[in-house]
Amino acid sequence: MKKKLLLVLSLLLALCIMSSCAYLPLLGIDTGDADTTATSESDSDTVTISKEDYERYQKFDTLLQMMDYVEEGFYEDVEEEKLLQGAAAGLLAATGDPYTFYYTPEDYASLWEDDEGEYAGVGIQISASYATGICTISRVFDNGPAKEAGVHKGDILYKVEDLYVTATNLQDAVDIMRGTPGTTVDVVFLRGDEELTFTLERRTINVNRIDSMMLTDDIGYIYLYEFAGDCAEKFSAALTNLQEQGAKGLIIDLRDNPGGWVNDAQSIGDLFLDSGILCYLEYKDGTREYYRTKDGKVDMPLVILVNENSASSSEILTGALKDRADATVVGVTSYGKGIVQSVIPLSDGAGMQMTIAQYFTPNGNAVHKLGITPDVEVELAEGDNGMHELGDLTDAQLAKALEVMQEKLAK
């Protein structure tokens, strides 16, 4: 069953307006000071619209003229649906917000396919920086074609088939890498000064959202990769399992976690917090919406690992546990994505994502463009590309987190 959308808004979307607008020239509309009545040739159907709505529709005249010119004079046939999709994408791109964009029906279906945790592809997770345009491999799935070919965490996705990849066209690259199991795709990665080209066979990829283990006899460790799918349920089960093995303290690793659904951060935060605020959203009109936790927490010391790629829901969870559960944050300053998006379905199977609010930690701290500063700062050593096996204590950040937890338990 698909996850309930974070925030579903009832909007009069521009795409719908444009579709209605296309019929106005056929209706012989005459405007006045009051409501406008539009009558069809048969006089059997009457549509009444307000003067304000009519004036709004008129603003799309230029767009409709452009569509007419393309349909009549462009040297090749272009589907009207493609033109409308391009207009919808352009409308949202004009906001200037990289997190506000349009999903074609195919892209929207793919979004939910990702959330279900199974897809046909090459087995990589990608972190995109909109500041630099660089797309970095943040995770290589076990038993996937990319892992078997030798792709590493930290490699840069450079080219997919003939497409040079940046943050702005990453979805196009992902669409190319997806496909029918058994078919192949050519992908180029950068590793330092080296350019690596692989022909990867697409396969069905099963996404695990978390990994967990005991680091010592009394310290448990959970690596949470993203806030999606069944991650909250799996996190809760892993926590119970670690407690049964004797865990008295827990290290939560959110490094390279790009975020995801706020509801998942709320569910996981609820495990460690009694009744109170997880975070609050602030909308442009100044109103606030609060995400809250309820009583019944697991009372255990916490250490949270973050890095420059820990974003969005990772920062919501980190901020809440830092403010309210005395969690110690180890690593480097997080990404600083302190804004929240809503995913909105459209009537034709397409969708849109739109930034709707800024969020703040329980203590009122802003995160956007600031990130969360760790209590204990630990940079990776020079030459360390972050490629470590789960629980590998040659990982300087994890080793420091373990040291901090041991000190907390000794108190």
Order of alpha helices (4+ residues) and beta strands (2+ residues): alpha-beta-beta-alpha-alpha-alpha-beta-alpha-beta-beta-beta-alpha-beta-beta-alpha-beta-beta-beta-beta-beta-alpha-beta-alpha-beta-beta-beta-alpha-beta-beta-beta-beta-alpha
